[in-house]
Amino acid sequence: MPDVFADLVGQDDAVDTLRRAAASAAAVLRGAAAAHAAATAGPVDPDDADALAAEAEAEAAEGAGGADPGAGMTHAWIFTGPPGSGRSVAARAFAAALQCLRGTGCGECQGCHTTLAGTHADVRLVVPEGLSIGVGEMRALVLRAASTPSGGRWQVVIVEDADRLTEAAGNALLKAVEEPPPRTVFLLCAPSTHPDDVSVTIRSRCRVVPLRQPAPEAVAEVLVRRGVAPEVARWAAAAAQGHVGRARRLAGDPEARSRRDAVLAVPRRLTGVGAAFDAASALIEAAEAEAEAAVVESDAAERAALQTALGAGGTGRGAAGAMRGAAGQLKELERRQKSRATRAQRDALDRALVDLAGFYRDALTMALRAPVAPVHTDTAALAEAGAQRWAAEGALRRLEAVLECRAAIEANVKPRIAVEAMMLTLWKG
């Protein structure tokens, strides 16, 4: 089995930083264990205690790279980078390296295995199901993170999409980051350190690990290692524009490829105002259908589990009374599921917009005769025809329309309104 950083594609500098930090963290634990053993063995000479502390510090500095103290361990980290760069992959891999029992992320020990599988008792993972992360969820997480690690190593809190923290949730997290419990590490994932993504006060207390968009060649290499045919891997990596997760879906999911083909057929369908509105409706409905298919099973399982826990199906008087008082809990579950469905719909729509932006990017580069490879090789002829018809200015306006639509939806504009406006711009140019 490869080490825990094997899936972090094209991020050599980040991996080196995280390995050194994990080595520094392991040295700190060894020093603490040695000091504890000496203390429990009987009275300790002050000079011996100072020697143990100095040894632990020296080992930590060695693990951090010696002359670079900034590469050592700290209690709060922010992983930044564009979508698909592997922010959450890096955070999980670093958590596994911290819990590794043999080194700095062997990938084989129980600590690595359970962390990557999501079952480690000392690793808390926050994945927002809805549009935001609320203060209640964050307060509960911070409270649990204050406990002593059950395995004797580190208590790790991973917050994916930390840019979705509400202001109150961010304040709750800030309190914990300002006064961290012993051996608790916070790993935050966000697109950037811009104040719109992460508050300045939280940013100032964290070490930043910047990730870059991996090259298509690196993504293709990972897919080939996972058993994908080299030709398919190269196509999927280019079409996904460096997004590792999307490349995996395109390489292995025929439905994902069909949805992509439907999106890339949009430019041919824009023959008038009516066709533009029809294309917008088709895009929205496709995103809704994809989102519904993604959450329907989990929604049904959650509802059934809650009803069973509340006594559904029971015949006793107590069970009937419990179900009469369950309306509030069922309503709260429905609210959370609706929020998750909305998030899934917007994510599906955003993937479609990224594919569409790639098409108009190809048209622009062809109009400029730029020496770069197309994103969508299978629609290169259509992009070339568009480049001849629209020229560089027209292709650029259409690309900007797609990017503006993404930004509008992110700013909570109704998706249908934003997509209809985009389609009209794509038709008129």
Secondary structure, DSSP 8 states (H G I E B T S, - for coil): ---TTTTSTT-HHHHHHHHHHHHHHHHHHHHHHHHHHHHHTS---HHHHHHHHHHHHHHHHHHTTSS-GGGS--SEEEEE-STTS-HHHHHHHHHHHHH-SSSS--SSSHHHHHHHHT--TTEEEE---SSSB-HHHHHHHHHHHTS--TTSS-EEEEETTGGGB-HHHHHHHHHHHHS--TTEEEEEEES-SSTTTS-HHHHTTSEEEE-----HHHHHHHHHHTT--HHHHHHHHHHTTT-HHHHHHHHH-HHHHHHHHHHHTHHHH-SSHHHHHHHHHHHHHHHHHHHHHHHHHHHHHHHHHHHHHTTTT--SHHHHHHHHT-HHHHHHHHHHHHHHHHHHHHHHHHHHHHHHHHHHHHHHHHHTT-S---S-GGGHHHHHHHHHHHHHHHHHHHHHHHHHHHHHHHTT--HHHHHHHHHHHHHH-
